Amino acid sequence: MKRGHVAYSAILIKFIQPLLNGEEDVEEYLTKARMGMIAWNFHVSDQNRLPYDKVMKAILKRMTKENSEGKRILNQLVLRKERYFSGYNQLLTKVEIRTKPDDSSTLYVESYPADKILK
């Protein structure tokens, strides 16, 4: 790793830990990671007064209006972001599962500094 590099994949895994039960298949794990990404970006956008794009608004609306469990999870994760991960201020731009050369799977995350969005 280069100096100053932050592995957001490892951070996202720690961030979504309360959602994981250890029995998820790849798709369930990816769904939970993406839920974490949505909550993470909601918090970072709010803290940095960034505008929400149409896709994010639609996802948040669907998560919170149609499903009270989704609203509970979103609220739990936003509070977790504030409490334990407030020092990380990058938007997560891509979350996917990738296959490593040994055929194991890994979570891949791309991020972008929130303070560079509006420049």
For each residue, the residues with C-beta under 8 A, 3 or more apart:
1: 5 7
2: 5
3:
4:
5: 1 2
6: 11 88 90 111
7: 1 10 11
8: 11 12 88 90 92 109 110 111
9: 12 13 106 107 108 109
10: 7 13 14
11: 6 7 8 14 15 85 88 109
12: 8 9 15 16 33 36 37 40 92 95 107 109
13: 9 10 16 17 33 107
14: 10 11 17
15: 11 12 36 40 77 80 81 84 85
16: 12 13 19 20 32 33 35 36 77
17: 13 14 20
18: 76 77 80
19: 16 32 35 36 73 77
20: 16 17 24 29 32
21: 24
22:
23:
24: 20 21 28 29 32
25: 28 29
26: 29 30 97 105
27: 30 31
28: 24 25 31 32
29: 20 24 25 26 32 33 97 107
30: 26 27 33 34 95 96 97
31: 27 28 34 35
32: 16 19 20 24 28 29 35 36
33: 12 13 16 29 30 36 37 95 107
34: 30 31 37 38 95
35: 16 19 31 32 38 39 63 70 73 74 77
36: 12 15 16 19 32 33 39 40 77 95
37: 12 33 34 40 41 92 95 109
38: 34 35 41 42 56 59 60 63 74
39: 35 36 42 43 73 74 77 78 80 81
40: 12 15 36 37 43 44 77 81 85 91 92
41: 37 38 44 45 56 91 92
42: 38 39 45 46 52 56 60 74 78
43: 39 40 46 47 78 81 82
44: 40 41 47 48 50 81 89 90 91 114
45: 41 42 48 49 50 51 52 56 91 114
46: 42 43 49 50
47: 43 44 89 114
48: 44 45 89 114 115 117
49: 45 46
50: 44 45 46 91 114 117 118
51: 45
52: 42 45 56 57 60
53: 56 57
54: 57 58
55: 58 59
56: 38 41 42 45 52 53 59 60
57: 52 53 54 60 61
58: 54 55 61 62
59: 38 55 56 62 63
60: 38 42 52 56 57 63 64 74
61: 57 58 64 65
62: 58 59 65 66 67 70
63: 35 38 59 60 66 67 70 71 73 74
64: 60 61 67 70 71 74
65: 61 62 71
66: 62 63 70
67: 62 63 64 70 71
68: 71 72
69: 72 73
70: 35 62 63 64 66 67 73 74
71: 63 64 65 67 68 74 75
72: 68 69 75 76
73: 19 35 39 63 69 70 76 77
74: 35 38 39 42 60 63 64 70 71 77 78
75: 71 72 78 79
76: 18 72 73 79 80
77: 15 16 18 19 35 36 39 40 73 74 80 81
78: 39 42 43 74 75 81 82
79: 75 76 82 83
80: 15 18 39 76 77 83 84 85
81: 15 39 40 43 44 77 78 84 85 86
82: 43 78 79 85 86
83: 79 80 86
84: 15 80 81
85: 11 15 40 80 81 82 88
86: 81 82 83
87:
88: 6 8 11 85
89: 44 47 48 113 114 115
90: 6 8 44 111 112 113 114
91: 40 41 44 45 50 111 112 113 114 117
92: 8 12 37 40 41 95 109 110 111
93: 110 111 112
94: 108 109 110
95: 12 30 33 34 36 37 92 107 108 109
96: 30 107 108
97: 26 29 30 105 106 107 108
98: 105 106 107 108
99: 103 104 105 106
100: 103 104 105 106
101:
102:
103: 99 100
104: 99 100
105: 26 97 98 99 100
106: 9 97 98 99 100
107: 9 12 13 29 33 95 96 97 98
108: 9 94 95 96 97 98
109: 8 9 11 12 37 92 94 95
110: 8 92 93 94
111: 6 8 90 91 92 93
112: 90 91 93 116 117
113: 89 90 91 116 117
114: 44 45 47 48 50 89 90 91 117
115: 48 89 119
116: 112 113 119
117: 48 50 91 112 113 114
118: 50
119: 115 116
